[in-house]
Amino acid sequence: MTAANELVRLTVVANQPEAEMIRGLLATNGIESMYRMLDFAAGAWDGYAVAGAREIMVYAGDLEMARELVTTH
């Protein structure tokens, strides 16, 4: 069982602008989130990725509401 305050994956998006857009939607609805590069993002191995997929993370306690927001918008 996952604790409500543990970070879990909400979704994976194609790039940073898309990640920022989803994070804005979540924040507007009171859900904290973060994103991080996936290992296969361009340049991920050198730590300076400017392109590539991003994984959006939310707290487990917010996951259900976050999924609903992302799928309805």
Distance bins in CASP14 RR format, pairs under 12 A and 6 or more apart:
PFRMAT RR
TARGET T0000
AUTHOR 0000-0000-0000
RMODE 2
METHOD distances of the structure
MODEL  1
1 8 0 0 0 0 0 1 0 0 0 0 0
1 60 0 0 0 0 1 0 0 0 0 0 0
1 61 0 0 0 0 0 1 0 0 0 0 0
2 8 1 0 0 1 0 0 0 0 0 0 0
2 9 0 0 0 0 0 1 0 0 0 0 0
2 58 0 0 0 0 0 1 0 0 0 0 0
2 59 0 0 0 0 1 0 0 0 0 0 0
2 60 1 0 1 0 0 0 0 0 0 0 0
2 61 0 0 0 0 1 0 0 0 0 0 0
2 62 0 0 0 0 0 1 0 0 0 0 0
2 63 0 0 0 0 1 0 0 0 0 0 0
2 64 0 0 0 0 0 1 0 0 0 0 0
3 59 0 0 0 0 1 0 0 0 0 0 0
3 60 1 0 0 1 0 0 0 0 0 0 0
3 61 0 0 0 0 1 0 0 0 0 0 0
3 63 0 0 0 0 0 1 0 0 0 0 0
4 58 0 0 0 0 0 1 0 0 0 0 0
4 59 1 0 0 1 0 0 0 0 0 0 0
4 60 1 0 1 0 0 0 0 0 0 0 0
4 61 1 0 1 0 0 0 0 0 0 0 0
4 62 0 0 0 0 1 0 0 0 0 0 0
4 63 0 0 0 0 1 0 0 0 0 0 0
4 64 0 0 0 0 0 1 0 0 0 0 0
5 32 0 0 0 0 0 1 0 0 0 0 0
5 58 0 0 0 0 0 1 0 0 0 0 0
5 59 1 0 1 0 0 0 0 0 0 0 0
5 60 1 0 0 1 0 0 0 0 0 0 0
5 61 1 0 0 1 0 0 0 0 0 0 0
5 62 0 0 0 0 1 0 0 0 0 0 0
5 63 0 0 0 0 0 1 0 0 0 0 0
6 57 0 0 0 0 1 0 0 0 0 0 0
6 58 0 0 0 0 0 1 0 0 0 0 0
6 59 1 0 0 1 0 0 0 0 0 0 0
6 60 1 0 1 0 0 0 0 0 0 0 0
6 61 0 0 0 0 1 0 0 0 0 0 0
6 62 0 0 0 0 0 1 0 0 0 0 0
6 63 0 0 0 0 1 0 0 0 0 0 0
7 32 0 0 0 0 1 0 0 0 0 0 0
7 33 0 0 0 0 1 0 0 0 0 0 0
7 34 1 0 0 1 0 0 0 0 0 0 0
7 35 0 0 0 0 0 1 0 0 0 0 0
7 36 0 0 0 0 1 0 0 0 0 0 0
7 55 0 0 0 0 0 1 0 0 0 0 0
7 56 0 0 0 0 0 1 0 0 0 0 0
7 57 1 0 1 0 0 0 0 0 0 0 0
7 58 1 0 0 1 0 0 0 0 0 0 0
7 59 1 0 0 1 0 0 0 0 0 0 0
7 60 1 0 0 1 0 0 0 0 0 0 0
7 61 0 0 0 0 0 1 0 0 0 0 0
7 62 0 0 0 0 0 1 0 0 0 0 0
7 63 0 0 0 0 1 0 0 0 0 0 0
7 66 0 0 0 0 0 1 0 0 0 0 0
8 33 0 0 0 0 0 1 0 0 0 0 0
8 34 0 0 0 0 0 1 0 0 0 0 0
8 55 0 0 0 0 0 1 0 0 0 0 0
8 56 0 0 0 0 0 1 0 0 0 0 0
8 57 1 0 0 1 0 0 0 0 0 0 0
8 58 1 0 0 1 0 0 0 0 0 0 0
8 59 1 0 0 1 0 0 0 0 0 0 0
8 60 1 0 1 0 0 0 0 0 0 0 0
8 61 0 0 0 0 1 0 0 0 0 0 0
8 62 0 0 0 0 1 0 0 0 0 0 0
8 63 1 0 1 0 0 0 0 0 0 0 0
8 64 0 0 0 0 0 1 0 0 0 0 0
8 66 0 0 0 0 1 0 0 0 0 0 0
8 67 0 0 0 0 0 1 0 0 0 0 0
9 33 0 0 0 0 0 1 0 0 0 0 0
9 34 0 0 0 0 0 1 0 0 0 0 0
9 35 0 0 0 0 0 1 0 0 0 0 0
9 36 0 0 0 0 1 0 0 0 0 0 0
9 38 0 0 0 0 0 1 0 0 0 0 0
9 53 0 0 0 0 0 1 0 0 0 0 0
9 54 0 0 0 0 0 1 0 0 0 0 0
9 55 1 0 1 0 0 0 0 0 0 0 0
9 56 1 0 0 1 0 0 0 0 0 0 0
9 57 1 0 0 1 0 0 0 0 0 0 0
9 58 0 0 0 0 1 0 0 0 0 0 0
9 59 0 0 0 0 0 1 0 0 0 0 0
9 60 0 0 0 0 0 1 0 0 0 0 0
9 63 0 0 0 0 1 0 0 0 0 0 0
9 66 0 0 0 0 0 1 0 0 0 0 0
9 67 0 0 0 0 0 1 0 0 0 0 0
9 70 0 0 0 0 0 1 0 0 0 0 0
10 19 0 0 0 0 0 1 0 0 0 0 0
10 22 1 0 0 1 0 0 0 0 0 0 0
10 23 0 0 0 0 1 0 0 0 0 0 0
10 25 0 0 0 0 0 1 0 0 0 0 0
10 26 0 0 0 0 1 0 0 0 0 0 0
10 31 0 0 0 0 1 0 0 0 0 0 0
10 32 0 0 0 0 0 1 0 0 0 0 0
10 33 1 0 0 1 0 0 0 0 0 0 0
10 34 0 0 0 0 0 1 0 0 0 0 0
10 35 0 0 0 0 1 0 0 0 0 0 0
10 36 0 0 0 0 0 1 0 0 0 0 0
10 54 0 0 0 0 0 1 0 0 0 0 0
10 55 0 0 0 0 1 0 0 0 0 0 0
10 56 1 0 1 0 0 0 0 0 0 0 0
10 57 1 0 0 1 0 0 0 0 0 0 0
10 58 1 0 1 0 0 0 0 0 0 0 0
10 59 0 0 0 0 1 0 0 0 0 0 0
10 60 0 0 0 0 0 1 0 0 0 0 0
10 61 0 0 0 0 0 1 0 0 0 0 0
10 62 0 0 0 0 1 0 0 0 0 0 0
10 63 1 0 0 1 0 0 0 0 0 0 0
10 64 0 0 0 0 0 1 0 0 0 0 0
10 65 0 0 0 0 0 1 0 0 0 0 0
10 66 1 0 1 0 0 0 0 0 0 0 0
10 67 1 0 0 1 0 0 0 0 0 0 0
10 68 0 0 0 0 0 1 0 0 0 0 0
10 69 0 0 0 0 1 0 0 0 0 0 0
10 70 1 0 0 1 0 0 0 0 0 0 0
10 71 0 0 0 0 0 1 0 0 0 0 0
11 18 0 0 0 0 1 0 0 0 0 0 0
11 19 0 0 0 0 1 0 0 0 0 0 0
11 21 0 0 0 0 0 1 0 0 0 0 0
11 22 1 0 0 1 0 0 0 0 0 0 0
11 23 0 0 0 0 0 1 0 0 0 0 0
11 25 0 0 0 0 0 1 0 0 0 0 0
11 26 0 0 0 0 0 1 0 0 0 0 0
11 33 0 0 0 0 0 1 0 0 0 0 0
11 35 0 0 0 0 1 0 0 0 0 0 0
11 38 0 0 0 0 0 1 0 0 0 0 0
11 53 0 0 0 0 0 1 0 0 0 0 0
11 54 0 0 0 0 1 0 0 0 0 0 0
11 55 1 0 0 1 0 0 0 0 0 0 0
11 56 1 0 1 0 0 0 0 0 0 0 0
11 57 0 0 0 0 1 0 0 0 0 0 0
11 58 0 0 0 0 1 0 0 0 0 0 0
11 63 0 0 0 0 0 1 0 0 0 0 0
11 66 0 0 0 0 1 0 0 0 0 0 0
11 67 0 0 0 0 1 0 0 0 0 0 0
11 69 0 0 0 0 0 1 0 0 0 0 0
11 70 1 0 0 1 0 0 0 0 0 0 0
11 71 0 0 0 0 1 0 0 0 0 0 0
12 18 0 0 0 0 1 0 0 0 0 0 0
12 19 0 0 0 0 1 0 0 0 0 0 0
12 22 0 0 0 0 0 1 0 0 0 0 0
12 35 0 0 0 0 1 0 0 0 0 0 0
12 36 0 0 0 0 0 1 0 0 0 0 0
12 37 0 0 0 0 0 1 0 0 0 0 0
12 38 1 0 0 1 0 0 0 0 0 0 0
12 39 0 0 0 0 0 1 0 0 0 0 0
12 40 0 0 0 0 0 1 0 0 0 0 0
12 41 0 0 0 0 0 1 0 0 0 0 0
12 52 0 0 0 0 0 1 0 0 0 0 0
12 53 1 0 1 0 0 0 0 0 0 0 0
12 54 1 0 0 1 0 0 0 0 0 0 0
12 55 1 0 1 0 0 0 0 0 0 0 0
12 56 1 0 0 1 0 0 0 0 0 0 0
12 57 0 0 0 0 0 1 0 0 0 0 0
12 70 0 0 0 0 0 1 0 0 0 0 0
13 19 1 0 1 0 0 0 0 0 0 0 0
13 20 0 0 0 0 1 0 0 0 0 0 0
13 21 0 0 0 0 1 0 0 0 0 0 0
13 22 1 0 0 1 0 0 0 0 0 0 0
13 23 0 0 0 0 1 0 0 0 0 0 0
13 25 0 0 0 0 0 1 0 0 0 0 0
13 33 0 0 0 0 0 1 0 0 0 0 0
13 35 1 0 0 1 0 0 0 0 0 0 0
13 36 0 0 0 0 0 1 0 0 0 0 0
13 37 0 0 0 0 0 1 0 0 0 0 0
13 38 0 0 0 0 0 1 0 0 0 0 0
13 41 0 0 0 0 0 1 0 0 0 0 0
13 52 0 0 0 0 1 0 0 0 0 0 0
13 53 1 0 0 1 0 0 0 0 0 0 0
13 54 1 0 1 0 0 0 0 0 0 0 0
13 55 0 0 0 0 1 0 0 0 0 0 0
13 56 1 0 0 1 0 0 0 0 0 0 0
13 57 0 0 0 0 0 1 0 0 0 0 0
13 70 0 0 0 0 1 0 0 0 0 0 0
14 21 0 0 0 0 0 1 0 0 0 0 0
14 22 0 0 0 0 0 1 0 0 0 0 0
14 35 0 0 0 0 0 1 0 0 0 0 0
14 38 0 0 0 0 0 1 0 0 0 0 0
14 40 0 0 0 0 0 1 0 0 0 0 0
14 41 0 0 0 0 0 1 0 0 0 0 0
14 42 0 0 0 0 0 1 0 0 0 0 0
14 51 0 0 0 0 1 0 0 0 0 0 0
14 52 1 0 0 1 0 0 0 0 0 0 0
14 53 1 0 0 1 0 0 0 0 0 0 0
14 54 1 0 0 1 0 0 0 0 0 0 0
14 55 0 0 0 0 0 1 0 0 0 0 0
14 56 0 0 0 0 0 1 0 0 0 0 0
15 21 0 0 0 0 0 1 0 0 0 0 0
15 22 0 0 0 0 0 1 0 0 0 0 0
15 35 0 0 0 0 0 1 0 0 0 0 0
15 37 0 0 0 0 0 1 0 0 0 0 0
15 38 0 0 0 0 0 1 0 0 0 0 0
15 41 0 0 0 0 1 0 0 0 0 0 0
15 42 0 0 0 0 1 0 0 0 0 0 0
15 49 0 0 0 0 0 1 0 0 0 0 0
15 50 0 0 0 0 1 0 0 0 0 0 0
15 51 1 0 0 1 0 0 0 0 0 0 0
15 52 1 0 1 0 0 0 0 0 0 0 0
15 53 1 0 0 1 0 0 0 0 0 0 0
15 54 1 0 0 1 0 0 0 0 0 0 0
15 56 0 0 0 0 0 1 0 0 0 0 0
16 22 0 0 0 0 0 1 0 0 0 0 0
16 23 0 0 0 0 0 1 0 0 0 0 0
16 35 1 0 0 1 0 0 0 0 0 0 0
16 36 0 0 0 0 0 1 0 0 0 0 0
16 37 0 0 0 0 1 0 0 0 0 0 0
16 38 0 0 0 0 0 1 0 0 0 0 0
16 41 0 0 0 0 1 0 0 0 0 0 0
16 42 0 0 0 0 0 1 0 0 0 0 0
16 49 0 0 0 0 1 0 0 0 0 0 0
16 50 1 0 0 1 0 0 0 0 0 0 0
16 51 1 0 0 1 0 0 0 0 0 0 0
16 52 1 0 0 1 0 0 0 0 0 0 0
16 53 0 0 0 0 1 0 0 0 0 0 0
16 54 1 0 0 1 0 0 0 0 0 0 0
16 55 0 0 0 0 0 1 0 0 0 0 0
16 56 0 0 0 0 0 1 0 0 0 0 0
17 23 0 0 0 0 0 1 0 0 0 0 0
17 24 0 0 0 0 0 1 0 0 0 0 0
17 35 0 0 0 0 0 1 0 0 0 0 0
17 50 0 0 0 0 0 1 0 0 0 0 0
17 51 0 0 0 0 0 1 0 0 0 0 0
17 52 0 0 0 0 0 1 0 0 0 0 0
17 54 0 0 0 0 1 0 0 0 0 0 0
18 24 0 0 0 0 0 1 0 0 0 0 0
18 25 0 0 0 0 0 1 0 0 0 0 0
18 35 0 0 0 0 1 0 0 0 0 0 0
18 51 0 0 0 0 0 1 0 0 0 0 0
18 52 0 0 0 0 1 0 0 0 0 0 0
18 53 0 0 0 0 1 0 0 0 0 0 0
18 54 1 0 0 1 0 0 0 0 0 0 0
18 55 0 0 0 0 0 1 0 0 0 0 0
18 56 0 0 0 0 1 0 0 0 0 0 0
18 70 0 0 0 0 0 1 0 0 0 0 0
19 25 0 0 0 0 0 1 0 0 0 0 0
19 26 0 0 0 0 0 1 0 0 0 0 0
19 33 0 0 0 0 1 0 0 0 0 0 0
19 34 0 0 0 0 1 0 0 0 0 0 0
19 35 1 0 1 0 0 0 0 0 0 0 0
19 36 0 0 0 0 1 0 0 0 0 0 0
19 37 0 0 0 0 1 0 0 0 0 0 0
19 38 0 0 0 0 0 1 0 0 0 0 0
19 41 0 0 0 0 0 1 0 0 0 0 0
19 49 0 0 0 0 0 1 0 0 0 0 0
19 51 0 0 0 0 0 1 0 0 0 0 0
19 52 0 0 0 0 1 0 0 0 0 0 0
19 53 0 0 0 0 1 0 0 0 0 0 0
19 54 1 1 0 0 0 0 0 0 0 0 0
19 55 0 0 0 0 1 0 0 0 0 0 0
19 56 1 0 1 0 0 0 0 0 0 0 0
19 57 0 0 0 0 0 1 0 0 0 0 0
19 70 0 0 0 0 0 1 0 0 0 0 0
20 26 0 0 0 0 0 1 0 0 0 0 0
20 27 0 0 0 0 0 1 0 0 0 0 0
20 33 0 0 0 0 0 1 0 0 0 0 0
20 34 0 0 0 0 0 1 0 0 0 0 0
20 35 0 0 0 0 1 0 0 0 0 0 0
20 54 0 0 0 0 1 0 0 0 0 0 0
20 56 0 0 0 0 1 0 0 0 0 0 0
21 27 0 0 0 0 0 1 0 0 0 0 0
21 28 0 0 0 0 0 1 0 0 0 0 0
21 33 0 0 0 0 0 1 0 0 0 0 0
21 35 0 0 0 0 0 1 0 0 0 0 0
21 54 0 0 0 0 0 1 0 0 0 0 0
21 56 0 0 0 0 0 1 0 0 0 0 0
21 69 0 0 0 0 0 1 0 0 0 0 0
21 70 0 0 0 0 0 1 0 0 0 0 0
21 73 0 0 0 0 1 0 0 0 0 0 0
22 28 0 0 0 0 0 1 0 0 0 0 0
22 29 0 0 0 0 0 1 0 0 0 0 0
22 31 0 0 0 0 0 1 0 0 0 0 0
22 33 1 0 0 1 0 0 0 0 0 0 0
22 34 0 0 0 0 0 1 0 0 0 0 0
22 35 0 0 0 0 1 0 0 0 0 0 0
22 54 0 0 0 0 1 0 0 0 0 0 0
22 55 0 0 0 0 0 1 0 0 0 0 0
22 56 1 0 1 0 0 0 0 0 0 0 0
22 57 0 0 0 0 0 1 0 0 0 0 0
22 58 0 0 0 0 0 1 0 0 0 0 0
22 66 0 0 0 0 1 0 0 0 0 0 0
22 67 0 0 0 0 0 1 0 0 0 0 0
22 69 0 0 0 0 1 0 0 0 0 0 0
22 70 1 0 0 1 0 0 0 0 0 0 0
22 71 0 0 0 0 0 1 0 0 0 0 0
22 73 0 0 0 0 1 0 0 0 0 0 0
23 29 0 0 0 0 0 1 0 0 0 0 0
23 30 0 0 0 0 0 1 0 0 0 0 0
23 31 0 0 0 0 1 0 0 0 0 0 0
23 32 0 0 0 0 1 0 0 0 0 0 0
23 33 1 0 1 0 0 0 0 0 0 0 0
23 34 1 0 0 1 0 0 0 0 0 0 0
23 35 1 0 0 1 0 0 0 0 0 0 0
23 36 0 0 0 0 0 1 0 0 0 0 0
23 54 0 0 0 0 1 0 0 0 0 0 0
23 55 0 0 0 0 0 1 0 0 0 0 0
23 56 1 0 0 1 0 0 0 0 0 0 0
23 57 0 0 0 0 0 1 0 0 0 0 0
23 58 0 0 0 0 1 0 0 0 0 0 0
23 66 0 0 0 0 0 1 0 0 0 0 0
23 69 0 0 0 0 0 1 0 0 0 0 0
23 70 0 0 0 0 0 1 0 0 0 0 0
24 30 0 0 0 0 1 0 0 0 0 0 0
24 31 0 0 0 0 1 0 0 0 0 0 0
24 32 0 0 0 0 0 1 0 0 0 0 0
24 33 0 0 0 0 1 0 0 0 0 0 0
24 34 0 0 0 0 0 1 0 0 0 0 0
24 35 0 0 0 0 0 1 0 0 0 0 0
24 56 0 0 0 0 0 1 0 0 0 0 0
24 66 0 0 0 0 0 1 0 0 0 0 0
24 69 0 0 0 0 0 1 0 0 0 0 0
24 70 0 0 0 0 0 1 0 0 0 0 0
24 73 0 0 0 0 0 1 0 0 0 0 0
25 31 0 0 0 0 1 0 0 0 0 0 0
25 33 0 0 0 0 1 0 0 0 0 0 0
25 56 0 0 0 0 0 1 0 0 0 0 0
25 58 0 0 0 0 0 1 0 0 0 0 0
25 65 0 0 0 0 0 1 0 0 0 0 0
25 66 0 0 0 0 1 0 0 0 0 0 0
25 68 0 0 0 0 0 1 0 0 0 0 0
25 69 1 0 1 0 0 0 0 0 0 0 0
25 70 1 0 0 1 0 0 0 0 0 0 0
25 71 0 0 0 0 0 1 0 0 0 0 0
25 72 0 0 0 0 0 1 0 0 0 0 0
25 73 1 0 1 0 0 0 0 0 0 0 0
26 32 1 0 0 1 0 0 0 0 0 0 0
26 33 1 0 1 0 0 0 0 0 0 0 0
26 34 0 0 0 0 0 1 0 0 0 0 0
26 35 0 0 0 0 0 1 0 0 0 0 0
26 56 0 0 0 0 1 0 0 0 0 0 0
26 57 0 0 0 0 0 1 0 0 0 0 0
26 58 1 0 0 1 0 0 0 0 0 0 0
26 59 0 0 0 0 0 1 0 0 0 0 0
26 62 0 0 0 0 1 0 0 0 0 0 0
26 63 0 0 0 0 0 1 0 0 0 0 0
26 65 0 0 0 0 1 0 0 0 0 0 0
26 66 1 0 1 0 0 0 0 0 0 0 0
26 67 0 0 0 0 0 1 0 0 0 0 0
26 68 0 0 0 0 0 1 0 0 0 0 0
26 69 1 0 0 1 0 0 0 0 0 0 0
26 70 1 0 0 1 0 0 0 0 0 0 0
26 73 0 0 0 0 0 1 0 0 0 0 0
27 33 1 0 0 1 0 0 0 0 0 0 0
27 34 0 0 0 0 0 1 0 0 0 0 0
27 56 0 0 0 0 0 1 0 0 0 0 0
27 58 0 0 0 0 0 1 0 0 0 0 0
27 62 0 0 0 0 0 1 0 0 0 0 0
27 66 0 0 0 0 0 1 0 0 0 0 0
27 69 0 0 0 0 0 1 0 0 0 0 0
28 66 0 0 0 0 0 1 0 0 0 0 0
28 69 0 0 0 0 1 0 0 0 0 0 0
28 73 0 0 0 0 0 1 0 0 0 0 0
29 58 0 0 0 0 0 1 0 0 0 0 0
29 62 0 0 0 0 1 0 0 0 0 0 0
29 65 1 0 0 1 0 0 0 0 0 0 0
29 66 0 0 0 0 1 0 0 0 0 0 0
29 68 0 0 0 0 1 0 0 0 0 0 0
29 69 1 0 1 0 0 0 0 0 0 0 0
29 70 0 0 0 0 0 1 0 0 0 0 0
29 72 0 0 0 0 0 1 0 0 0 0 0
29 73 0 0 0 0 1 0 0 0 0 0 0
30 58 0 0 0 0 0 1 0 0 0 0 0
30 59 0 0 0 0 0 1 0 0 0 0 0
30 62 0 0 0 0 1 0 0 0 0 0 0
30 65 0 0 0 0 1 0 0 0 0 0 0
30 66 0 0 0 0 1 0 0 0 0 0 0
30 69 0 0 0 0 1 0 0 0 0 0 0
31 56 0 0 0 0 0 1 0 0 0 0 0
31 57 0 0 0 0 0 1 0 0 0 0 0
31 58 1 0 1 0 0 0 0 0 0 0 0
31 59 1 0 0 1 0 0 0 0 0 0 0
31 60 0 0 0 0 0 1 0 0 0 0 0
31 61 0 0 0 0 1 0 0 0 0 0 0
31 62 1 0 1 0 0 0 0 0 0 0 0
31 63 0 0 0 0 1 0 0 0 0 0 0
31 64 0 0 0 0 0 1 0 0 0 0 0
31 65 1 0 0 1 0 0 0 0 0 0 0
31 66 1 0 1 0 0 0 0 0 0 0 0
31 67 0 0 0 0 0 1 0 0 0 0 0
31 68 0 0 0 0 0 1 0 0 0 0 0
31 69 1 0 0 1 0 0 0 0 0 0 0
31 70 0 0 0 0 0 1 0 0 0 0 0
32 56 0 0 0 0 0 1 0 0 0 0 0
32 57 0 0 0 0 1 0 0 0 0 0 0
32 58 1 0 0 1 0 0 0 0 0 0 0
32 59 1 0 0 1 0 0 0 0 0 0 0
32 60 0 0 0 0 0 1 0 0 0 0 0
32 61 0 0 0 0 0 1 0 0 0 0 0
32 62 1 0 0 1 0 0 0 0 0 0 0
32 63 0 0 0 0 0 1 0 0 0 0 0
32 65 0 0 0 0 0 1 0 0 0 0 0
32 66 0 0 0 0 1 0 0 0 0 0 0
33 54 0 0 0 0 0 1 0 0 0 0 0
33 55 0 0 0 0 0 1 0 0 0 0 0
33 56 1 0 1 0 0 0 0 0 0 0 0
33 57 1 0 0 1 0 0 0 0 0 0 0
33 58 1 0 1 0 0 0 0 0 0 0 0
33 59 0 0 0 0 1 0 0 0 0 0 0
33 62 0 0 0 0 1 0 0 0 0 0 0
33 63 0 0 0 0 0 1 0 0 0 0 0
33 65 0 0 0 0 0 1 0 0 0 0 0
33 66 1 0 0 1 0 0 0 0 0 0 0
33 69 0 0 0 0 0 1 0 0 0 0 0
33 70 0 0 0 0 0 1 0 0 0 0 0
34 54 0 0 0 0 1 0 0 0 0 0 0
34 55 0 0 0 0 1 0 0 0 0 0 0
34 56 1 0 0 1 0 0 0 0 0 0 0
34 57 1 0 1 0 0 0 0 0 0 0 0
34 58 0 0 0 0 1 0 0 0 0 0 0
34 59 0 0 0 0 1 0 0 0 0 0 0
35 41 0 0 0 0 0 1 0 0 0 0 0
35 49 0 0 0 0 0 1 0 0 0 0 0
35 52 0 0 0 0 0 1 0 0 0 0 0
35 53 0 0 0 0 1 0 0 0 0 0 0
35 54 1 0 1 0 0 0 0 0 0 0 0
35 55 1 0 0 1 0 0 0 0 0 0 0
35 56 1 0 1 0 0 0 0 0 0 0 0
35 57 1 0 0 1 0 0 0 0 0 0 0
35 58 0 0 0 0 0 1 0 0 0 0 0
36 44 0 0 0 0 1 0 0 0 0 0 0
36 47 0 0 0 0 0 1 0 0 0 0 0
36 49 0 0 0 0 1 0 0 0 0 0 0
36 52 0 0 0 0 0 1 0 0 0 0 0
36 53 0 0 0 0 0 1 0 0 0 0 0
36 54 1 0 0 1 0 0 0 0 0 0 0
36 55 1 0 1 0 0 0 0 0 0 0 0
36 56 0 0 0 0 1 0 0 0 0 0 0
36 57 1 0 0 1 0 0 0 0 0 0 0
37 43 0 0 0 0 1 0 0 0 0 0 0
37 44 1 0 1 0 0 0 0 0 0 0 0
37 45 0 0 0 0 0 1 0 0 0 0 0
37 46 0 0 0 0 0 1 0 0 0 0 0
37 47 1 0 0 1 0 0 0 0 0 0 0
37 48 0 0 0 0 1 0 0 0 0 0 0
37 49 1 0 1 0 0 0 0 0 0 0 0
37 50 0 0 0 0 1 0 0 0 0 0 0
37 51 0 0 0 0 1 0 0 0 0 0 0
37 52 1 0 0 1 0 0 0 0 0 0 0
37 53 1 0 0 1 0 0 0 0 0 0 0
37 54 1 0 0 1 0 0 0 0 0 0 0
37 55 1 0 0 1 0 0 0 0 0 0 0
37 56 0 0 0 0 0 1 0 0 0 0 0
37 57 0 0 0 0 0 1 0 0 0 0 0
38 44 1 0 0 1 0 0 0 0 0 0 0
38 45 0 0 0 0 0 1 0 0 0 0 0
38 49 0 0 0 0 1 0 0 0 0 0 0
38 51 0 0 0 0 0 1 0 0 0 0 0
38 52 1 0 0 1 0 0 0 0 0 0 0
38 53 1 0 1 0 0 0 0 0 0 0 0
38 54 1 0 0 1 0 0 0 0 0 0 0
38 55 1 0 1 0 0 0 0 0 0 0 0
38 56 0 0 0 0 0 1 0 0 0 0 0
38 57 0 0 0 0 0 1 0 0 0 0 0
39 45 0 0 0 0 1 0 0 0 0 0 0
39 47 0 0 0 0 0 1 0 0 0 0 0
39 49 0 0 0 0 1 0 0 0 0 0 0
39 52 0 0 0 0 0 1 0 0 0 0 0
39 53 0 0 0 0 1 0 0 0 0 0 0
39 54 0 0 0 0 0 1 0 0 0 0 0
39 55 0 0 0 0 1 0 0 0 0 0 0
40 49 0 0 0 0 1 0 0 0 0 0 0
40 51 0 0 0 0 0 1 0 0 0 0 0
40 52 1 0 0 1 0 0 0 0 0 0 0
40 53 1 0 0 1 0 0 0 0 0 0 0
40 54 0 0 0 0 0 1 0 0 0 0 0
40 55 0 0 0 0 0 1 0 0 0 0 0
41 47 0 0 0 0 1 0 0 0 0 0 0
41 48 0 0 0 0 0 1 0 0 0 0 0
41 49 1 0 1 0 0 0 0 0 0 0 0
41 50 0 0 0 0 1 0 0 0 0 0 0
41 51 1 0 0 1 0 0 0 0 0 0 0
41 52 1 0 1 0 0 0 0 0 0 0 0
41 53 1 0 1 0 0 0 0 0 0 0 0
41 54 1 0 0 1 0 0 0 0 0 0 0
41 55 0 0 0 0 1 0 0 0 0 0 0
42 48 0 0 0 0 1 0 0 0 0 0 0
42 49 1 0 1 0 0 0 0 0 0 0 0
42 50 1 0 0 1 0 0 0 0 0 0 0
42 51 1 0 1 0 0 0 0 0 0 0 0
42 52 1 0 1 0 0 0 0 0 0 0 0
42 53 0 0 0 0 1 0 0 0 0 0 0
42 54 0 0 0 0 0 1 0 0 0 0 0
43 49 1 0 1 0 0 0 0 0 0 0 0
43 50 1 0 0 1 0 0 0 0 0 0 0
43 51 0 0 0 0 1 0 0 0 0 0 0
43 52 0 0 0 0 1 0 0 0 0 0 0
43 53 0 0 0 0 0 1 0 0 0 0 0
44 50 0 0 0 0 0 1 0 0 0 0 0
44 51 0 0 0 0 1 0 0 0 0 0 0
44 52 0 0 0 0 1 0 0 0 0 0 0
44 53 0 0 0 0 1 0 0 0 0 0 0
44 54 0 0 0 0 0 1 0 0 0 0 0
44 55 0 0 0 0 0 1 0 0 0 0 0
56 62 0 0 0 0 0 1 0 0 0 0 0
56 63 0 0 0 0 0 1 0 0 0 0 0
56 66 0 0 0 0 1 0 0 0 0 0 0
56 67 0 0 0 0 0 1 0 0 0 0 0
56 69 0 0 0 0 0 1 0 0 0 0 0
56 70 0 0 0 0 1 0 0 0 0 0 0
57 63 0 0 0 0 1 0 0 0 0 0 0
57 66 0 0 0 0 1 0 0 0 0 0 0
58 64 0 0 0 0 1 0 0 0 0 0 0
58 65 0 0 0 0 1 0 0 0 0 0 0
58 66 1 0 1 0 0 0 0 0 0 0 0
58 67 0 0 0 0 1 0 0 0 0 0 0
58 68 0 0 0 0 0 1 0 0 0 0 0
58 69 0 0 0 0 0 1 0 0 0 0 0
58 70 0 0 0 0 1 0 0 0 0 0 0
59 65 0 0 0 0 0 1 0 0 0 0 0
59 66 0 0 0 0 1 0 0 0 0 0 0
60 66 0 0 0 0 0 1 0 0 0 0 0
60 67 0 0 0 0 0 1 0 0 0 0 0
61 67 0 0 0 0 0 1 0 0 0 0 0
62 68 0 0 0 0 0 1 0 0 0 0 0
62 69 0 0 0 0 1 0 0 0 0 0 0
62 70 0 0 0 0 0 1 0 0 0 0 0
63 69 0 0 0 0 0 1 0 0 0 0 0
63 70 0 0 0 0 0 1 0 0 0 0 0
64 70 0 0 0 0 0 1 0 0 0 0 0
64 71 0 0 0 0 0 1 0 0 0 0 0
65 71 0 0 0 0 0 1 0 0 0 0 0
65 72 0 0 0 0 0 1 0 0 0 0 0
66 72 0 0 0 0 0 1 0 0 0 0 0
66 73 0 0 0 0 0 1 0 0 0 0 0
67 73 0 0 0 0 0 1 0 0 0 0 0
END
